Amino acid sequence: MVPAETPPYNIDHSGDMKKNAG
């Protein structure tokens, strides 16, 4: 679900990714 060019901690359109930023 996470684009290779976009780090998980930089995802804003996906709230679920924010939780996995850590």
Backbone bond lengths (Angstrom), bond angles and torsions (degrees), N, CA, C in turn:
res aa  C-N    CA-C-N  psi(-1)  N-CA   C-N-CA  omega(-1)  CA-C   N-CA-C  phi
1 M - - - 1.468 - - 1.531 110.84 -
2 V 1.331 116.43 -25.32 1.464 120.62 -178.91 1.526 111.17 -94.89
3 P 1.327 115.62 120.66 1.471 121.91 177.62 1.521 110.97 -61.38
4 A 1.327 116.90 140.64 1.464 121.60 -177.12 1.526 111.23 -62.24
5 E 1.325 116.17 -29.38 1.464 120.25 -178.00 1.525 111.78 -82.43
6 T 1.338 116.30 -9.30 1.460 119.93 -179.30 1.527 111.36 -121.94
7 P 1.337 117.29 112.20 1.460 123.79 178.58 1.533 111.27 -61.04
8 P 1.336 117.96 146.81 1.463 123.93 -179.10 1.532 112.38 -55.96
9 Y 1.336 116.12 -37.28 1.462 119.99 -176.65 1.523 111.83 -75.81
10 N 1.327 115.33 -6.25 1.465 119.31 -178.31 1.530 111.30 -106.62
11 I 1.333 115.40 3.18 1.460 119.77 -178.76 1.534 110.48 -80.55
12 D 1.311 116.60 121.65 1.457 120.79 179.42 1.521 111.19 -106.61
13 H 1.337 116.17 -29.08 1.460 120.08 -177.02 1.523 110.97 -79.78
14 S 1.341 115.95 -5.77 1.460 119.54 179.71 1.531 109.94 -124.98
15 G 1.302 117.01 103.25 1.459 121.74 -178.01 1.517 111.99 -62.46
16 D 1.339 116.65 -31.15 1.458 121.46 -178.86 1.525 111.13 -64.99
17 M 1.319 115.48 -30.49 1.457 120.12 -178.54 1.529 110.71 -72.39
18 K 1.317 116.05 -29.66 1.462 120.69 -179.93 1.535 109.97 -62.54
19 K 1.333 116.65 -35.83 1.463 120.94 -179.12 1.527 110.37 -67.98
20 N 1.338 115.87 -30.91 1.457 120.77 -176.61 1.525 112.45 -91.08
21 A 1.327 115.55 9.06 1.463 120.04 -176.86 1.534 110.15 -67.45
22 G 1.321 116.33 -24.05 1.440 120.81 -175.65 1.440 116.49 -88.60
